[in-house]
Amino acid sequence: MERSHRHQPNPFVNQERTWYPYVSPFDPCPPLCKKTYVVPPNLFLGFQPPDLPQFPPNEALKRGTLWPIFYSPYRKKSKRHKGDQ
């Protein structure tokens, strides 16, 4: 019988992970049931291999890295909470 394997996300493409923290019934604050965090791609590379492709200089300055494999885009959270300015 074959075992089904969970789909493993590609760490260089799917960098955002989801975490579901414990929510106590006695917590006085409204709970955040789902939290997200970003896993940087350099955690999965180990040693930097030679001859990696490079961004052109102007694009590298915009993206903050010379190598596309290390690029991790920032996604601004659009949800605002009460009291935030």
Contacts in CASP RR format, 6 or more apart in sequence:
PFRMAT RR
TARGET T0000
AUTHOR 0000-0000-0000
METHOD contacts of the structure
MODEL  1
MERSHRHQPNPFVNQERTWYPYVSPFDPCPPLCKKTYVVPPNLFLGFQPP
DLPQFPPNEALKRGTLWPIFYSPYRKKSKRHKGDQ
11 39 0 8 1.000
11 41 0 8 1.000
11 43 0 8 1.000
11 44 0 8 1.000
12 41 0 8 1.000
12 44 0 8 1.000
12 69 0 8 1.000
15 38 0 8 1.000
15 39 0 8 1.000
15 40 0 8 1.000
15 41 0 8 1.000
15 72 0 8 1.000
16 36 0 8 1.000
16 37 0 8 1.000
16 38 0 8 1.000
16 39 0 8 1.000
16 75 0 8 1.000
17 36 0 8 1.000
17 37 0 8 1.000
17 38 0 8 1.000
17 39 0 8 1.000
18 34 0 8 1.000
18 35 0 8 1.000
18 36 0 8 1.000
19 34 0 8 1.000
19 35 0 8 1.000
19 36 0 8 1.000
19 37 0 8 1.000
20 33 0 8 1.000
20 34 0 8 1.000
20 35 0 8 1.000
21 31 0 8 1.000
21 32 0 8 1.000
21 33 0 8 1.000
21 35 0 8 1.000
23 31 0 8 1.000
23 33 0 8 1.000
24 31 0 8 1.000
38 72 0 8 1.000
40 70 0 8 1.000
40 72 0 8 1.000
41 69 0 8 1.000
41 70 0 8 1.000
41 71 0 8 1.000
41 72 0 8 1.000
42 70 0 8 1.000
45 69 0 8 1.000
45 70 0 8 1.000
48 67 0 8 1.000
52 67 0 8 1.000
52 69 0 8 1.000
53 67 0 8 1.000
53 68 0 8 1.000
53 69 0 8 1.000
54 60 0 8 1.000
54 66 0 8 1.000
54 67 0 8 1.000
54 68 0 8 1.000
55 63 0 8 1.000
55 65 0 8 1.000
55 66 0 8 1.000
55 67 0 8 1.000
55 68 0 8 1.000
55 71 0 8 1.000
60 66 0 8 1.000
63 71 0 8 1.000
64 71 0 8 1.000
65 71 0 8 1.000
END
